[in-house]
Amino acid sequence: MSSKKDMRRADLIVPYVEPPAEKSEVDMAGTLSSTLPMVAIVTRNKMLGWCAVVFALQTFLGETPQQKKTASTPGYFSVLMALMSLAVSYMPLFLPPAPGVGTGTAPPAAAPQ
């Protein structure tokens, strides 16, 4: 009942062509240069502040014209943010905290009425 003859025509065969992949390259240096200053500010860690400055400078100096077009913030913004994080981490050296004022978790001392 069924014929064993192949009914497909060779002239109608369209070869498979993979569609071009979208350029969604993850920029890890850019990610580090934008998040590391925030971590350094929160932790006031001097080493993280210096790492943030180095990563931000590397990202700023290695920026391509295509990255400049598609970036949400300019490259010098990450450098300024990294310098600010470094300044915040060294702030206790120049502006020491007032004596007796702390950020401890203990309740305040009882005051007479």
N, C-alpha and C positions, 0 to 999 in steps of 0.2 A: 503494500500500500504506500509506504513512504519511499521516496526515491533517495538513493545514496549520493546523488549528484549535489555538489555544493552550488547553491544558487547565488552566492554573493559575488559581486562584480569587483574585480581587482582595481578597476579605474576609479571606483567611488571610495576607496579606502583613504581616510584622512589620518595621517600619523598624529600621535599624541604629542602635544607640545606643552610642557609644564608652564603654568602662568608665572610671570615674573613675581618674585617675592617682594613684599613691601620692605622698604628700608627702615627697619625699626631697630637700629643698632642701639644697644644700651650703652650709654656713656658713663662708665663707672667713675672715671676721674671727675666728671662734672657732678655726679651724685655725691662723691666724697667731698668735693670742694664746697658744696652747699650745705651738707649736713654736719660735717665735722666742726665747723665754727659754732654751731648751735650746741653740740655736745660739750665743746670746750667751755662755753659760757655757763652752761648748767652745772657742770662739774668743777669749774674753775681749775682745771688741770692744765698746767703750763705746757706739758709735753704735747697734749692734744692741740693746744693753741699753736704751737710751732709746726706741728704736722699739718694743721689747717692752712697755715700760711704757705707752706711748701706746696701742698696740693693745689691751692688756689692760684699760686703763681705759675705752676706747671700747666694748669688748665687754661689760664689766661694767655700765656705765651704760645701754647700749642693750638690755639683756636683757629679753625679753618674758616674761610668765608661762608661756606655752607652752614656751619654751626652758628656763625654770627647771625645769619638770616633767620634760622629756625629757633634760636634761643629765646626763652621767655624773659630772661634778664641779661643785661650786658655782662661781659666778662669781668670788668673792673669792679662790679658790685660784689662778686664773690671774694675778690682780693680785699676790698674794704671791710667786708663782713669778717674775714679771717683776721685782719689787723685789729678789729674791734674785739674779737674774742681773745686775742692775745693781750690787749689792754685790760680787759675785764679780769683775766686770770692773774695779772700782775698788780691789780688795783690795791689789794691789801698791803703791798709794800709801800705804796705812796700815800694811801688813805687808810691807816690802820683802824680797825673797829674800836669803838669806845669801850673803855674798861667796864666790866660788869654787865655789859649788854651782850647777850648771846642768843643763839638760836636753838638752845637746848629744848628738850621736850618736858623738862620738869615744870611743875606748876609754880607760879610766882610765890614769893615768900608772903607770909601773913602780915598784913598791915594793921597797926593798932587803930581802934575806932575813936 
